[in-house]
Amino acid sequence: MNFDWFLRAVQEPQIQRALFGAVLIGFTNGILSVFIVIRRLSLMADAISHSLLPGLAIALILFGAAPSTLFVGAIVAAALVAFGTQIISNSSRIKEDTALGLLFACAFSLGQALLRFSPTHIAISDYLFGNILGLSDADLILIYGVSCVLLPALVLLQRPFLLMLFEPSVAATQGVPVRTLKYVLMGILVLAMTSSLQAVGIILALGTLIAPAATIYLFVDSFPVLFWASGFLGAIGAGLGLLVSAVTDLPAGACIVLVLGLFFFIAYIFSPKYGILRKLIKGHLHEQSLARWRGSAS
């Protein structure tokens, strides 16, 4: 057990970068997770995560492993899949989930094929699971820059997004550009997913984009509380996960998602409002009440 890590954390730039990056990604993705959970975009997030691979492969082939080119390549590939899904579903009888499944399968397969031509070796495991302790200054600047763009956008657009998600017809009558906002939300999801690539990887980024809001959603009905609490829970879970990783010597990305998953299952069982334990106790008390009523009636 490496307990000296806590003392070295304030001294080693590598650990400081990892902790700052984890908390920033956790907070940004946590807030975005509200719209993913409410809009039921989990499948879309999963598809976008797989569709980044061909963009990364093409960027590696053409420009090498520079973080900026990898970021641009991943964004372009994910945007093509996300917006292509909307275009196909809006212009044909094909449903959104069908178009999404087809495009992301083709994109991921294309990425795997293109990686064979890359002059720079990249392991699929690095793409899937990330390496948060390997964050460079350029990676951290990228994460910070994306967060500075996404967080104000999500705060300013939360009301139009809510109208689009719950009452699209009402939103349209009030002059809200519903279709444009759908594309904006897809673009924000693409940016968040891409900025999380180096830190926690694509598969584990899904956890930070779903678990925080899913957990808070079991406790509250107020959207403002859900909005901010999900961000703080994502940041806390990311920070704690990194600490657990340092102490146990387990992969950092996996520990972050496992901590967030633990929070969710605690909420699922013990939430005083929507927890399964409350439902079981309430059902048991209801059965007891019925039994007493039947006994008194007889």
C-alpha positions as semicolon CSV with decimal commas, in nm:
position;residue;x (nm);y (nm);z (nm)
1;M;0,000;0,000;0,000
2;N;0,168;0,317;-0,119
3;F;0,055;0,566;0,148
4;D;0,353;0,795;0,074
5;W;0,161;0,899;-0,237
6;F;-0,037;1,153;-0,035
7;L;0,282;1,337;0,056
8;R;0,426;1,317;-0,292
9;A;0,103;1,438;-0,448
10;V;0,173;1,800;-0,357
11;Q;0,527;1,778;-0,490
12;E;0,521;1,576;-0,813
13;P;0,394;1,760;-1,123
14;Q;0,277;1,432;-1,277
15;I;0,042;1,359;-0,987
16;Q;-0,077;1,718;-0,971
17;R;-0,159;1,717;-1,343
18;A;-0,345;1,388;-1,309
19;L;-0,552;1,509;-1,012
20;F;-0,636;1,842;-1,174
21;G;-0,727;1,673;-1,502
22;A;-0,941;1,411;-1,329
23;V;-1,139;1,665;-1,125
24;L;-1,190;1,893;-1,426
25;I;-1,308;1,608;-1,648
26;G;-1,529;1,473;-1,369
27;F;-1,699;1,808;-1,314
28;T;-1,753;1,884;-1,684
29;N;-1,872;1,535;-1,774
30;G;-2,084;1,523;-1,461
31;I;-2,282;1,830;-1,565
32;L;-2,314;1,701;-1,921
33;S;-2,436;1,367;-1,786
34;V;-2,759;1,541;-1,677
35;F;-2,864;1,592;-2,038
36;I;-2,744;1,246;-2,142
37;V;-2,953;1,078;-1,871
38;I;-3,262;1,294;-1,926
39;R;-3,242;1,274;-2,306
40;R;-3,154;0,902;-2,291
41;L;-2,842;0,954;-2,497
42;S;-2,638;0,672;-2,342
43;L;-2,643;0,476;-2,667
44;M;-2,539;0,787;-2,859
45;A;-2,248;0,845;-2,619
46;D;-2,138;0,484;-2,658
47;A;-2,154;0,509;-3,037
48;I;-1,959;0,834;-3,044
49;S;-1,691;0,679;-2,824
50;H;-1,633;0,404;-3,081
51;S;-1,648;0,642;-3,375
52;L;-1,342;0,839;-3,259
53;L;-1,104;0,564;-3,369
54;P;-1,090;0,633;-3,747
55;G;-1,020;1,000;-3,682
56;L;-0,733;0,908;-3,452
57;A;-0,597;0,662;-3,706
58;I;-0,605;0,912;-3,994
59;A;-0,441;1,180;-3,776
60;L;-0,165;0,933;-3,681
61;I;-0,106;0,841;-4,045
62;L;-0,093;1,201;-4,170
63;F;0,052;1,401;-3,881
64;G;0,191;1,167;-3,615
65;A;0,101;1,151;-3,248
66;A;0,071;1,524;-3,170
67;P;-0,215;1,578;-2,919
68;S;-0,367;1,865;-3,118
69;T;-0,394;1,668;-3,443
70;L;-0,530;1,361;-3,263
71;F;-0,791;1,584;-3,097
72;V;-0,900;1,738;-3,429
73;G;-0,910;1,399;-3,602
74;A;-1,121;1,246;-3,325
75;I;-1,363;1,541;-3,331
76;V;-1,410;1,521;-3,707
77;A;-1,477;1,146;-3,700
78;A;-1,719;1,165;-3,408
79;A;-1,899;1,464;-3,556
80;L;-1,949;1,281;-3,885
81;V;-2,114;0,990;-3,702
82;A;-2,322;1,206;-3,467
83;F;-2,447;1,448;-3,731
84;G;-2,472;1,174;-3,993
85;T;-2,709;0,988;-3,763
86;Q;-2,934;1,292;-3,734
87;I;-2,925;1,356;-4,109
88;I;-3,012;0,996;-4,199
89;S;-3,293;0,971;-3,942
90;N;-3,439;1,309;-4,043
91;S;-3,425;1,244;-4,417
92;S;-3,540;0,881;-4,442
93;R;-3,761;0,624;-4,274
94;I;-3,459;0,482;-4,091
95;K;-3,484;0,537;-3,715
96;E;-3,213;0,714;-3,520
97;D;-3,097;0,407;-3,326
98;T;-3,065;0,202;-3,647
99;A;-2,859;0,470;-3,824
100;L;-2,648;0,514;-3,513
101;G;-2,571;0,145;-3,474
102;L;-2,474;0,110;-3,841
103;L;-2,252;0,419;-3,853
104;F;-2,059;0,353;-3,533
105;A;-1,995;-0,012;-3,628
106;C;-1,860;0,099;-3,966
107;A;-1,653;0,375;-3,807
108;F;-1,493;0,150;-3,547
109;S;-1,415;-0,117;-3,806
110;L;-1,261;0,144;-4,036
111;G;-1,047;0,274;-3,750
112;Q;-0,913;-0,072;-3,671
113;A;-0,824;-0,127;-4,036
114;L;-0,653;0,212;-4,070
115;L;-0,438;0,159;-3,759
116;R;-0,241;-0,105;-3,949
117;F;-0,107;0,171;-4,176
118;S;-0,007;0,403;-3,892
119;P;0,369;0,468;-3,864
120;T;0,322;0,524;-3,491
121;H;0,219;0,224;-3,285
122;I;-0,087;0,274;-3,068
123;A;-0,243;0,000;-2,860
124;I;-0,620;-0,035;-2,859
125;S;-0,601;-0,057;-2,478
126;D;-0,460;0,299;-2,466
127;Y;-0,756;0,419;-2,670
128;L;-1,007;0,226;-2,458
129;F;-0,874;0,289;-2,108
130;G;-0,649;0,595;-2,126
131;N;-0,350;0,685;-1,909
132;I;-0,428;0,971;-1,676
133;L;-0,087;0,959;-1,509
134;G;0,066;1,020;-1,850
135;L;-0,109;1,354;-1,905
136;S;0,125;1,609;-2,058
137;D;0,102;1,985;-2,022
138;A;-0,052;1,997;-2,371
139;D;-0,317;1,742;-2,269
140;L;-0,401;1,943;-1,959
141;I;-0,428;2,268;-2,155
142;L;-0,661;2,091;-2,398
143;I;-0,882;1,958;-2,117
144;Y;-0,891;2,300;-1,952
145;G;-0,972;2,477;-2,278
146;V;-1,256;2,239;-2,364
147;S;-1,401;2,273;-2,013
148;C;-1,386;2,653;-2,038
149;V;-1,595;2,630;-2,356
150;L;-1,841;2,360;-2,250
151;L;-1,926;2,469;-1,896
152;P;-2,046;2,823;-1,984
153;A;-2,233;2,682;-2,285
154;L;-2,415;2,425;-2,071
155;V;-2,502;2,687;-1,808
156;L;-2,632;2,938;-2,064
157;L;-2,824;2,680;-2,268
158;Q;-2,974;2,474;-1,987
159;R;-3,322;2,628;-2,020
160;P;-3,342;2,591;-2,402
161;F;-3,205;2,238;-2,366
162;L;-3,475;2,157;-2,110
163;L;-3,749;2,283;-2,340
164;M;-3,602;2,082;-2,627
165;L;-3,581;1,766;-2,416
166;F;-3,923;1,776;-2,251
167;E;-4,146;1,990;-2,473
168;P;-3,995;2,014;-2,823
169;S;-4,324;2,126;-2,980
170;V;-4,368;2,402;-2,720
171;A;-4,005;2,502;-2,765
172;A;-4,055;2,533;-3,141
173;T;-4,360;2,758;-3,095
174;Q;-4,154;2,982;-2,864
175;G;-3,888;3,025;-3,130
176;V;-3,636;2,781;-2,984
177;P;-3,434;2,622;-3,270
178;V;-3,495;2,262;-3,163
179;R;-3,306;2,091;-3,444
180;T;-3,009;2,326;-3,409
181;L;-2,996;2,263;-3,035
182;K;-2,987;1,888;-3,099
183;Y;-2,679;1,938;-3,313
184;V;-2,525;2,167;-3,050
185;L;-2,579;1,902;-2,781
186;M;-2,419;1,640;-3,007
187;G;-2,124;1,874;-3,063
188;I;-2,080;1,928;-2,689
189;L;-2,089;1,552;-2,632
190;V;-1,824;1,501;-2,900
191;L;-1,596;1,764;-2,743
192;A;-1,635;1,619;-2,394
193;M;-1,570;1,265;-2,513
194;T;-1,262;1,369;-2,710
195;S;-1,109;1,569;-2,426
196;S;-1,148;1,266;-2,198
197;L;-0,963;1,038;-2,440
198;Q;-0,611;1,059;-2,298
199;A;-0,718;1,075;-1,935
200;V;-0,965;0,791;-1,885
201;G;-1,005;0,643;-2,230
202;I;-1,319;0,606;-2,435
203;I;-1,487;0,316;-2,257
204;L;-1,431;0,461;-1,911
205;A;-1,534;0,812;-2,021
206;L;-1,884;0,671;-2,064
207;G;-1,894;0,612;-1,689
208;T;-1,822;0,977;-1,611
209;L;-2,085;1,080;-1,867
210;I;-2,362;0,867;-1,717
211;A;-2,301;0,776;-1,352
212;P;-2,307;1,123;-1,182
213;A;-2,652;1,229;-1,307
214;A;-2,792;0,876;-1,275
215;T;-2,688;0,879;-0,909
216;I;-2,821;1,226;-0,821
217;Y;-3,140;1,155;-1,017
218;L;-3,229;0,895;-0,753
219;F;-3,225;1,166;-0,484
220;V;-3,373;1,486;-0,627
221;D;-3,645;1,615;-0,857
222;S;-3,515;1,971;-0,888
223;F;-3,326;2,031;-1,212
224;P;-3,090;2,303;-1,077
225;V;-2,989;2,072;-0,792
226;L;-2,946;1,783;-1,035
227;F;-2,740;2,005;-1,266
228;W;-2,482;2,125;-1,013
229;A;-2,478;1,823;-0,783
230;S;-2,396;1,594;-1,077
231;G;-2,095;1,809;-1,160
232;F;-1,966;1,806;-0,804
233;L;-2,026;1,433;-0,770
234;G;-1,834;1,371;-1,093
235;A;-1,542;1,578;-0,965
236;I;-1,541;1,410;-0,623
237;G;-1,567;1,063;-0,776
238;A;-1,283;1,134;-1,019
239;G;-1,058;1,267;-0,742
240;L;-1,136;0,980;-0,506
241;G;-1,088;0,727;-0,784
242;L;-0,743;0,864;-0,856
243;L;-0,652;0,844;-0,487
244;V;-0,776;0,485;-0,470
245;S;-0,568;0,405;-0,777
246;A;-0,255;0,549;-0,618
247;V;-0,305;0,357;-0,294
248;T;-0,400;0,022;-0,451
249;D;-0,183;0,044;-0,765
250;L;-0,487;-0,033;-0,982
251;P;-0,560;0,142;-1,317
252;A;-0,669;0,500;-1,253
253;G;-0,948;0,517;-1,511
254;A;-1,103;0,196;-1,384
255;C;-1,090;0,316;-1,023
256;I;-1,262;0,644;-1,114
257;V;-1,552;0,466;-1,281
258;L;-1,574;0,204;-1,004
259;V;-1,600;0,478;-0,740
260;L;-1,877;0,647;-0,939
261;G;-2,045;0,309;-0,986
262;L;-2,027;0,249;-0,610
263;F;-2,197;0,584;-0,549
264;F;-2,472;0,484;-0,791
265;F;-2,542;0,146;-0,630
266;I;-2,547;0,304;-0,283
267;A;-2,805;0,552;-0,412
268;Y;-2,998;0,276;-0,589
269;I;-3,030;0,080;-0,265
270;F;-3,048;0,347;0,007
271;S;-3,197;0,659;-0,156
272;P;-3,472;0,780;0,082
273;K;-3,685;0,887;-0,214
274;Y;-3,638;0,634;-0,492
275;G;-3,414;0,365;-0,341
276;I;-3,507;0,000;-0,379
277;L;-3,482;-0,055;-0,003
278;R;-3,746;0,213;0,060
279;K;-3,976;0,047;-0,193
280;L;-3,932;-0,292;-0,029
281;I;-3,999;-0,151;0,318
282;K;-4,298;0,046;0,191
283;G;-4,436;-0,264;0,019
284;H;-4,386;-0,470;0,334
285;L;-4,562;-0,212;0,551
286;H;-4,846;-0,195;0,298
287;E;-4,888;-0,572;0,315
288;Q;-4,890;-0,560;0,694
289;S;-5,153;-0,288;0,686
290;L;-5,371;-0,494;0,450
291;A;-5,331;-0,800;0,672
292;R;-5,442;-0,604;0,978
293;W;-5,737;-0,458;0,788
294;R;-5,848;-0,803;0,671
295;G;-5,809;-0,938;1,022
296;S;-6,024;-0,664;1,171
297;A;-6,284;-0,703;0,894
298;S;-6,323;-1,073;0,964
